[in-house]
């Protein structure tokens, strides 16, 4: 399963996941804004849960981007990673 084509396919399937997570976080942040542009929450628990959830989504999205770039580089330059041609 260490085939460069396999890594490329996984990378290509993760692109929509990374984009979707970023869009989801931006929409949630935009919906919370009031007239003056500040975010509003109903309670402290909602604030904490929302902040932690969105932070995990952003970190997951960044991990997907790193994995995507690694898969693409591994496909383009297999000799660098010791893959058999």
VEXTOR-505400 format. One record per residue: residue in one letter; x, y, z negated of N, C-alpha, C in turn; residue number from 1. Coordinates in pm, 1 decimal, always signed. Example, Ala and Ser with C-alpha at 12.3 -4.5 7.8 and 13.67 -1.06 7.14 Angstrom:
+------+----------+----------+----------+----------+----------+----------+----------+----------+----------+-----+
! code !      n.X !      n.Y !      n.Z !     ca.X !     ca.Y !     ca.Z !      c.X !      c.Y !      c.Z ! pos !
+------+----------+----------+----------+----------+----------+----------+----------+----------+----------+-----+
!    a !  +1319.0 !   -569.0 !   -780.0 !  +1230.0 !   -450.0 !   -780.0 !  +1320.0 !   -330.0 !   -780.0 !   1 !
!    s !  +1285.0 !   -225.0 !   -708.0 !  +1367.0 !   -106.0 !   -714.0 !  +1290.0 !     +3.0 !   -787.0 !   2 !
+------+----------+----------+----------+----------+----------+----------+----------+----------+----------+-----+
END
This chain:
+------+----------+----------+----------+----------+----------+----------+----------+----------+----------+-----+
! code !      n.X !      n.Y !      n.Z !     ca.X !     ca.Y !     ca.Z !      c.X !      c.Y !      c.Z ! pos !
+------+----------+----------+----------+----------+----------+----------+----------+----------+----------+-----+
!    x !    +80.8 !   -120.6 !     +0.0 !     +0.0 !     +0.0 !     +0.0 !    +84.5 !   +126.0 !     +0.0 !   1 !
!    x !   +212.5 !   +110.8 !    +22.6 !   +300.8 !   +226.1 !    +24.3 !   +325.4 !   +272.9 !   +167.4 !   2 !
!    x !   +227.3 !   +255.7 !   +251.1 !   +236.8 !   +291.8 !   +391.8 !   +210.7 !   +441.2 !   +409.1 !   3 !
!    x !   +291.2 !   +512.8 !   +489.6 !   +268.3 !   +656.8 !   +509.2 !   +130.9 !   +689.4 !   +569.2 !   4 !
!    x !    +78.9 !   +601.2 !   +652.4 !    -53.7 !   +626.9 !   +711.1 !   -161.5 !   +617.5 !   +603.8 !   5 !
!    x !   -147.2 !   +521.4 !   +513.2 !   -241.1 !   +508.0 !   +401.4 !   -239.8 !   +634.1 !   +314.9 !   6 !
!    x !   -120.5 !   +685.5 !   +286.6 !   -109.0 !   +809.3 !   +207.9 !   -171.1 !   +927.6 !   +280.5 !   7 !
!    x !   -155.0 !   +931.7 !   +412.4 !   -214.4 !  +1040.0 !   +490.3 !   -367.0 !  +1033.1 !   +485.9 !   8 !
!    x !   -422.4 !   +913.4 !   +496.3 !   -568.5 !   +900.0 !   +491.5 !   -624.5 !   +942.5 !   +356.3 !   9 !
!    x !   -557.4 !   +904.6 !   +249.4 !   -601.7 !   +948.2 !   +116.8 !   -592.3 !  +1099.7 !   +106.3 !  10 !
!    x !   -484.8 !  +1157.0 !   +158.3 !   -467.2 !  +1302.2 !   +153.6 !   -577.1 !  +1373.9 !   +230.7 !  11 !
!    x !   -612.4 !  +1321.4 !   +346.4 !   -716.7 !  +1385.6 !   +426.2 !   -853.9 !  +1374.7 !   +360.7 !  12 !
!    x !   -878.0 !  +1267.6 !   +286.7 !  -1007.2 !  +1256.1 !   +218.0 !  -1013.2 !  +1343.9 !    +93.1 !  13 !
!    x !   -896.6 !  +1383.5 !    +39.6 !   -896.7 !  +1469.8 !    -78.9 !   -912.9 !  +1617.9 !    -44.8 !  14 !
!    x !   -897.7 !  +1655.1 !    +80.5 !   -912.3 !  +1796.2 !   +118.4 !  -1051.8 !  +1849.4 !    +84.6 !  15 !
!    x !  -1160.6 !  +1780.5 !   +123.1 !  -1293.3 !  +1832.4 !    +84.9 !  -1316.5 !  +1835.7 !    -65.8 !  16 !
!    x !  -1255.0 !  +1742.7 !   -138.7 !  -1269.7 !  +1741.5 !   -284.4 !  -1208.4 !  +1867.3 !   -344.8 !  17 !
!    x !  -1086.9 !  +1901.3 !   -302.2 !  -1018.4 !  +2019.8 !   -354.7 !  -1095.1 !  +2146.9 !   -318.9 !  18 !
!    x !  -1142.4 !  +2155.7 !   -196.0 !  -1218.3 !  +2274.2 !   -153.4 !  -1350.5 !  +2282.9 !   -230.1 !  19 !
!    x !  -1417.1 !  +2168.9 !   -246.1 !  -1545.0 !  +2167.2 !   -317.8 !  -1531.5 !  +2209.6 !   -462.9 !  20 !
!    x !  -1425.5 !  +2165.1 !   -529.9 !  -1404.3 !  +2206.2 !   -668.7 !  -1381.7 !  +2356.6 !   -679.6 !  21 !
!    x !  -1303.1 !  +2412.4 !   -588.4 !  -1280.0 !  +2557.4 !   -591.4 !  -1407.6 !  +2635.8 !   -564.6 !  22 !
!    x !  -1487.4 !  +2591.3 !   -470.5 !  -1613.1 !  +2659.8 !   -439.9 !  -1707.9 !  +2651.3 !   -559.0 !  23 !
!    x !  -1714.4 !  +2535.1 !   -624.0 !  -1802.8 !  +2517.2 !   -738.8 !  -1765.7 !  +2611.9 !   -852.7 !  24 !
!    x !  -1636.7 !  +2624.1 !   -882.0 !  -1592.4 !  +2712.2 !   -990.2 !  -1621.6 !  +2857.9 !   -955.1 !  25 !
!    x !  -1596.2 !  +2898.5 !   -832.5 !  -1622.7 !  +3038.3 !   -792.9 !  -1770.8 !  +3072.1 !   -800.4 !  26 !
!    x !  -1857.4 !  +2980.6 !   -757.9 !  -2001.2 !  +3006.6 !   -765.0 !  -2048.3 !  +3019.0 !   -909.7 !  27 !
!    x !  -1997.9 !  +2933.2 !   -996.1 !  -2036.4 !  +2941.9 !  -1137.6 !  -1991.3 !  +3074.6 !  -1197.4 !  28 !
!    x !  -1871.5 !  +3117.6 !  -1167.9 !  -1821.4 !  +3244.9 !  -1222.5 !  -1900.3 !  +3362.9 !  -1167.3 !  29 !
!    x !  -1938.0 !  +3357.2 !  -1040.4 !  -2012.8 !  +3466.3 !   -979.5 !  -2154.2 !  +3476.7 !  -1036.2 !  30 !
!    x !  -2214.7 !  +3360.9 !  -1069.4 !  -2349.8 !  +3361.4 !  -1124.9 !  -2356.6 !  +3419.3 !  -1265.6 !  31 !
!    x !  -2247.2 !  +3415.6 !  -1339.0 !  -2245.6 !  +3465.5 !  -1476.6 !  -2228.1 !  +3616.1 !  -1486.3 !  32 !
!    x !  -2190.9 !  +3682.4 !  -1379.8 !  -2160.7 !  +3825.9 !  -1387.3 !  -2287.6 !  +3908.6 !  -1405.2 !  33 !
!    x !  -2277.0 !  +4011.2 !  -1489.6 !  -2388.3 !  +4104.6 !  -1506.4 !  -2367.0 !  +4226.4 !  -1416.4 !  34 !
!    x !  -2443.6 !  +4331.1 !  -1437.3 !  -2436.2 !  +4449.9 !  -1350.6 !  -2299.9 !  +4518.4 !  -1357.4 !  35 !
!    x !  -2234.7 !  +4514.0 !  -1472.9 !  -2105.9 !  +4581.8 !  -1487.5 !  -1987.9 !  +4492.6 !  -1448.1 !  36 !
!    x !  -2014.9 !  +4367.9 !  -1406.6 !  -1909.4 !  +4279.5 !  -1360.0 !  -1845.0 !  +4194.8 !  -1467.5 !  37 !
!    x !  -1907.0 !  +4189.1 !  -1585.4 !  -1852.9 !  +4107.7 !  -1694.2 !  -1931.7 !  +3977.7 !  -1704.8 !  38 !
!    x !  -1862.8 !  +3871.5 !  -1742.8 !  -1928.2 !  +3743.2 !  -1758.8 !  -2009.3 !  +3737.7 !  -1886.4 !  39 !
!    x !  -2127.9 !  +3679.1 !  -1877.9 !  -2214.8 !  +3666.4 !  -1995.4 !  -2244.3 !  +3519.9 !  -2021.6 !  40 !
!    x !  -2241.9 !  +3482.0 !  -2149.9 !  -2275.9 !  +3347.1 !  -2192.9 !  -2383.8 !  +3354.9 !  -2298.5 !  41 !
!    x !  -2458.7 !  +3245.8 !  -2314.8 !  -2565.7 !  +3242.6 !  -2413.6 !  -2513.0 !  +3222.1 !  -2555.3 !  42 !
!    x !  -2408.9 !  +3140.3 !  -2568.9 !  -2355.4 !  +3112.4 !  -2701.9 !  -2207.1 !  +3077.9 !  -2690.2 !  43 !
!    x !  -2144.1 !  +3064.7 !  -2805.8 !  -2002.3 !  +3031.0 !  -2808.1 !  -1978.3 !  +2890.7 !  -2755.4 !  44 !
!    x !  -2066.8 !  +2797.4 !  -2786.1 !  -2047.8 !  +2660.3 !  -2739.2 !  -2057.5 !  +2651.4 !  -2587.4 !  45 !
!    x !  -2149.8 !  +2726.5 !  -2528.3 !  -2160.7 !  +2729.5 !  -2382.5 !  -2035.2 !  +2791.1 !  -2321.5 !  46 !
!    x !  -1981.7 !  +2893.1 !  -2386.8 !  -1858.5 !  +2956.3 !  -2340.3 !  -1743.5 !  +2857.5 !  -2341.2 !  47 !
!    x !  -1726.7 !  +2785.5 !  -2451.0 !  -1616.5 !  +2690.5 !  -2462.1 !  -1629.8 !  +2575.1 !  -2363.8 !  48 !
!    x !  -1747.6 !  +2518.1 !  -2354.4 !  -1769.2 !  +2405.6 !  -2263.7 !  -1748.9 !  +2449.3 !  -2118.9 !  49 !
!    x !  -1801.4 !  +2565.5 !  -2083.9 !  -1786.7 !  +2615.5 !  -1947.9 !  -1641.1 !  +2645.2 !  -1914.4 !  50 !
!    x !  -1570.3 !  +2706.9 !  -2006.6 !  -1429.5 !  +2740.5 !  -1984.0 !  -1344.5 !  +2614.6 !  -1970.2 !  51 !
!    x !  -1367.6 !  +2517.8 !  -2057.3 !  -1290.6 !  +2393.2 !  -2050.2 !  -1324.9 !  +2316.4 !  -1922.5 !  52 !
!    x !  -1451.8 !  +2308.2 !  -1888.7 !  -1492.6 !  +2237.5 !  -1766.7 !  -1436.8 !  +2300.3 !  -1640.4 !  53 !
!    x !  -1445.8 !  +2432.3 !  -1632.7 !  -1392.6 !  +2499.5 !  -1514.8 !  -1240.4 !  +2492.0 !  -1509.5 !  54 !
!    x !  -1176.3 !  +2497.4 !  -1625.6 !  -1030.5 !  +2483.7 !  -1628.2 !   -986.8 !  +2346.4 !  -1581.0 !  55 !
!    x !  -1057.0 !  +2242.3 !  -1625.7 !  -1025.4 !  +2107.3 !  -1579.3 !  -1050.0 !  +2092.3 !  -1429.8 !  56 !
!    x !  -1154.4 !  +2156.7 !  -1378.4 !  -1182.0 !  +2150.7 !  -1235.6 !  -1071.6 !  +2218.9 !  -1154.6 !  57 !
!    x !  -1022.4 !  +2331.8 !  -1203.1 !   -914.9 !  +2403.1 !  -1133.1 !   -785.7 !  +2321.4 !  -1136.9 !  58 !
!    x !   -754.7 !  +2263.2 !  -1251.9 !   -633.6 !  +2180.6 !  -1262.7 !   -646.0 !  +2057.6 !  -1172.6 !  59 !
!    x !   -762.4 !  +1995.7 !  -1169.2 !   -784.3 !  +1880.8 !  -1080.9 !   -769.5 !  +1920.1 !   -934.9 !  60 !
!    x !   -819.6 !  +2035.9 !   -900.0 !   -806.9 !  +2084.7 !   -763.3 !   -660.4 !  +2107.2 !   -726.4 !  61 !
!    x !   -583.7 !  +2163.6 !   -818.3 !   -441.0 !  +2184.3 !   -791.9 !   -367.0 !  +2051.4 !   -779.5 !  62 !
!    x !   -404.9 !  +1953.9 !   -860.3 !   -343.3 !  +1821.3 !   -847.9 !   -376.1 !  +1758.7 !   -713.2 !  63 !
!    x !   -499.2 !  +1778.3 !   -666.0 !   -537.5 !  +1727.8 !   -533.5 !   -455.4 !  +1794.8 !   -424.2 !  64 !
!    x !   -434.7 !  +1924.4 !   -435.6 !   -355.3 !  +1996.0 !   -335.4 !   -212.0 !  +1943.7 !   -333.9 !  65 !
!    x !   -154.3 !  +1919.3 !   -451.1 !    -18.4 !  +1864.5 !   -457.4 !    -13.8 !  +1725.9 !   -393.9 !  66 !
!    x !   -114.5 !  +1643.9 !   -422.3 !   -119.8 !  +1510.3 !   -365.0 !   -136.3 !  +1518.1 !   -212.2 !  67 !
!    x !   -218.5 !  +1611.0 !   -165.5 !   -239.0 !  +1630.0 !    -22.0 !   -108.6 !  +1667.6 !    +45.9 !  68 !
!    x !    -39.6 !  +1764.5 !     -9.8 !    +87.1 !  +1807.5 !    +50.6 !   +190.4 !  +1694.7 !    +48.9 !  69 !
!    x !   +195.2 !  +1617.8 !    -59.7 !   +287.0 !  +1505.0 !    -66.5 !   +257.0 !  +1399.6 !    +38.5 !  70 !
!    x !   +129.1 !  +1370.5 !    +58.6 !    +90.7 !  +1271.5 !   +159.6 !   +124.0 !  +1316.9 !   +299.6 !  71 !
!    x !   +104.2 !  +1444.7 !   +327.8 !   +135.1 !  +1496.9 !   +460.5 !   +285.7 !  +1496.3 !   +484.8 !  72 !
!    x !   +362.4 !  +1539.8 !   +385.9 !   +508.7 !  +1540.9 !   +399.9 !   +561.2 !  +1398.3 !   +413.3 !  73 !
!    x !   +504.1 !  +1306.9 !   +337.0 !   +548.3 !  +1167.0 !   +344.4 !   +516.7 !  +1106.3 !   +480.1 !  74 !
!    x !   +407.7 !  +1149.1 !   +542.0 !   +373.7 !  +1099.6 !   +675.9 !   +466.1 !  +1159.2 !   +781.5 !  75 !
!    x !   +496.7 !  +1288.7 !   +767.3 !   +579.4 !  +1355.2 !   +867.9 !   +726.6 !  +1316.9 !   +858.1 !  76 !
!    x !   +775.6 !  +1291.3 !   +737.0 !   +917.5 !  +1261.7 !   +715.8 !   +933.7 !  +1132.2 !   +635.8 !  77 !
!    x !   +900.6 !  +1016.8 !   +693.8 !   +907.1 !   +891.3 !   +616.8 !  +1049.3 !   +851.4 !   +578.9 !  78 !
!    x !  +1149.7 !   +891.0 !   +655.7 !  +1287.4 !   +853.8 !   +626.6 !  +1335.3 !   +915.5 !   +495.3 !  79 !
!    x !  +1282.6 !  +1031.8 !   +459.9 !  +1322.3 !  +1097.1 !   +335.3 !  +1279.9 !  +1017.5 !   +212.2 !  80 !
!    x !  +1173.6 !   +940.0 !   +225.9 !  +1118.8 !   +868.2 !   +112.6 !  +1150.2 !   +719.4 !   +117.4 !  81 !
!    x !  +1237.5 !   +679.4 !   +206.2 !  +1281.0 !   +539.6 !   +212.8 !  +1179.5 !   +445.2 !   +274.8 !  82 !
!    x !  +1084.1 !   +497.0 !   +351.2 !   +985.1 !   +410.5 !   +416.1 !  +1048.6 !   +343.8 !   +537.0 !  83 !
!    x !  +1008.2 !   +221.2 !   +561.6 !  +1059.7 !   +147.9 !   +677.3 !   +986.7 !   +193.6 !   +802.3 !  84 !
!    x !  +1060.7 !   +222.9 !   +904.6 !  +1000.4 !   +270.1 !  +1028.8 !   +961.2 !   +155.6 !  +1118.4 !  85 !
+------+----------+----------+----------+----------+----------+----------+----------+----------+----------+-----+
END
